[in-house]
């Protein structure tokens, strides 16, 4: 029977030691739990703050856009009109300068090259095709893509294709 008493005494001592250890480390556990809670709340606050800031920026941008929409559209229309006027001026300036081709044979492209002339198409005779780049004093530099088109034409790298819709 004494053996059972020793065993019970040892178990009781182990339980007491465990309880003492728990009591001694309770501050650490509380601090860890508190730190987790605080970190979680900080993260949530940061997330909500960033979300709110994005919403505020979006609202401010929309307000600015609404306040300035008329001016933005006015500028875009003005720039578009200016580009169209420049294109028309370019086309007409050629015809006014003793141009050797019939104006009905001209197709203005404006991108990559300025004109394609189908010489003879207005008279329904044999057609000669000319790729024309207009150089004036304000545009003496050739763009790289225009020189690529020129090289392709000179090297014979072109085809005729039909697309049926």
Helices and strands as residue ranges (DSSP letters): H 2-24, H 26-96, G 103-105, E 106-108, E 115-119, E 128-132, G 137-139, H 144-154
